Amino acid sequence: MASEYIIRDAQPGDERAIMDLVQELAEYEKEPDAVINTPEQLKFDLFEDPICECLVVEMDGAVRGMALYYTSYSTWKGRCLYLEDLYIQPQYRRGGVGQALFKKLIKIAKDRGVKRMDWQVLEWNEPAIEFYKKIGATLDPEWYNGRLFFD
């Protein structure tokens, strides 16, 4: 576990490290073959025709964590911020880095005047559930996730 870290906006050149983290997350979530995105597509989506944004955590000279997010919309609330993925490599957890990353995201949401921040967490992911509860988040068991896949 490193004690010093930097949280910054992702920049061109980070896309491979971010996708490596995405793959690690997919493996943890027992879906290692589900990732079809590529570093090239992520670079396009983050920097060339931006539809999402990403914060990265640098420790020991490398990207060790990330939070990828975008603006969503609620007809009831207006603009919202959607957190797609938050991931810190296991050996770099503890010591407050995840909490600092999440708080930075909350600041971005508040600065942008969004009315709500949303994300999903798997029901079996107890460490993540406890992390979000510790921060004061509400986890809503009433909603089902709808999804369609396209080739």
N, C-alpha and C positions, 0 to 999 in steps of 0.2 A: 504494500500500500504506500503510495507516494503522498507526502504531506503538502507539497506545493503543486498547484495546478493553475491553469489559465482557462477561463471560459471566454470564447470569442465566436464571432460569426464565422460560419464555414466560408472558405474561399476556394477559387479554382485550384485544383491540385489535391484537395481533401477528399474528392469523390471516391477514390479507391478505398481509402481508410474507412470512410463512412459505410460503404457497401460491405466491407469486411465485418464491421460491427453489426450491420443488418443481418448478415449471414450467421454470425454468432447468436444473435437474438432468435433467429428462425430455428437454429439447432436447439436452443434452450426451450423453445416453445414446441418442440417435437415436430417441426415442419421443415426439415433441412432442404427438401427439394422444391419447396413452394416459391422460393425467390427466383423470379425471372428478370427482374430489373438488372441493369448493367451500370457500371461506373459512367459510361458514356451518356446513357440516358439520364442518369441522375445529374450529371454536369449540365446537360441541356436544361433540365427542369429546375435546377437551382440557380443557374447563372445566365443562360442564354435566352430562355423564354420562361422566366421565373413563375412557377406556380406553387412553390413551397420554399421554405427557408429552413436553415439548420444552424443550431449552435453546436460547437464542438468543445470538448474538454481535452486540453493538452496536459500530459504528465510525462515526465521522463523523456521529453523530446518527441513524443508521438501522440496521435489522436487516440484517446482511451475511452471516450464516451461521446454521446451525441443526443440531441433532442431535435427531431424533425417535426415541423409544424406548418400550418397554413391557415388562412382565414376561411371560415365557414359561415353559414348564414342560417339563422333561425327566424322563421316568420313570426314567432312570438317575441323574440328578444332582439333581433337585429344581428349585427356582426358578432361573431364568436371566433375564438381561436381553437383550432383542433390540433391536439398533440397526437401525431401519428405514432411515433416511437420515441421512447426515452430509454437509453441503454448505457450502462457503465460496465466495462469489463470487470468480472468478479474480483480479480486481485486488486483492483483500484477502488473498490467500494469501501464504505465506512469512512469515518473522518469528515463527513458532511458534504462530500463532493456532489452526490445526487441531490441533496437538499438545496445546495447552492445553485445547481443547474435548474432545478424546478423553480426556485425563487426568481431566478433571472427571467425565466419564461413568464412567470406571473407578472413581473415588472413590465415586460414587453406588452402583455395583454392589457394591463392597466393603462400604460402609456398610449396605446392605440384606442382606448375607450371601448373595448369590446365588452359585451354584457355577460359573457359566459365563456368558460374554458372547458372543453370536453376531451375525453380520451377513453380508451377501453383497457381493461385488464382481464386476463383469463381467470376464471373462478378458482382454479387450482394454484395460481401463482401467489401463494401466501406471503413471500417476502415483499412483493410489489404491493399487495393489498395493505400490508402493515405500513409500508413506506407512505402510501397515499393517506391512510388514516392518520398517521402521525402528523402529516402536514395539515390535516383538518379537512380533507376532501370528503365529499359525499359519494358513496358508491351505490348506484341505483339498481336494485335487482328486478325492477318491474318491466324494463324494456328488453325486447329481443332485438338482435342484430339482423338486419336484412342485407342480403348481398347477392349480386349477380356477377358472374365472371364472363369475360369476352376474350376470345382468342385474338 
